[in-house]
């Protein structure tokens, strides 16, 4: 079984920062791509950022320059450092990991709320 455990979501004022973490455990044999998605109320889930095993990253235009994705391959963990948060960043953030052997898995989601 594969488990993705997310942490770090919280209520923060606009301009503040949060760091999300997502740790993978179980029989996983390593991760290929690791990423974060988010879903705001009434909206579709959207890609926030993704990082491959080599460290190449892709960001949504709305978060470029404010968010940084990183990963620790030894710990099978992906992070999302979010700075200069805006109310429009409010959403449930989901970890998404594509493993080499066991395919794609999602985390349970962590709530990020940014107050104005």
LINLIN-V336675 format. One record per backbone hydrogen bond with DSSP energy under -0.5 kcal/mol. NH is the residue of the N-H (numbers start at 0). CO is the residue of the C=O. E is the energy in kcal/mol with one decimal. If there is no record, write none. Layout:
BEGIN
nh: <NH/NH>
co: <CO/CO>
e: <E/E>
END
This chain:
BEGIN
nh: <2/4/4/5/6/11/13/14/15/17/19/20/21/22/23/24/26/27/31/32/33/34/35/36/37/38/42/45/47/48/49/50/51/54/57/59/62/63/63/65/66/67/69/71/72/75/76/77/78/79/80/81/81/82/82/83/84/88/89/90/91/92/92/93/95/96/97/98/98/99/100/101/102/104/106/107/109/111/112/114/114>
co: <24/2/22/3/20/112/114/84/12/81/79/6/77/4/75/2/0/25/97/97/50/95/48/93/45/91/39/37/35/35/57/33/55/51/49/47/59/59/60/62/62/80/78/76/70/71/71/21/69/19/67/17/79/65/80/14/15/85/86/111/38/90/109/36/34/104/32/96/102/29/27/27/98/96/94/3/92/90/9/11/112>
e: <-2.4/-0.5/-2.5/-0.6/-2.1/-2.8/-2.4/-3.2/-2.2/-2.2/-2.6/-2.7/-1.8/-2.5/-2.6/-2.4/-1.2/-1.3/-3.4/-0.8/-2.6/-3.0/-2.9/-2.8/-2.4/-2.1/-2.3/-2.9/-2.8/-1.7/-2.1/-2.9/-2.3/-1.7/-2.1/-2.5/-1.7/-0.9/-0.5/-2.3/-2.3/-2.5/-1.7/-2.8/-0.5/-0.8/-1.8/-2.2/-3.0/-2.2/-3.0/-3.4/-0.6/-2.0/-0.6/-0.6/-2.3/-2.3/-1.8/-2.1/-2.2/-0.6/-3.1/-3.0/-2.8/-2.5/-3.2/-0.7/-2.8/-1.7/-0.7/-0.5/-0.8/-2.5/-2.5/-0.6/-2.0/-2.7/-2.5/-2.5/-0.6>
END
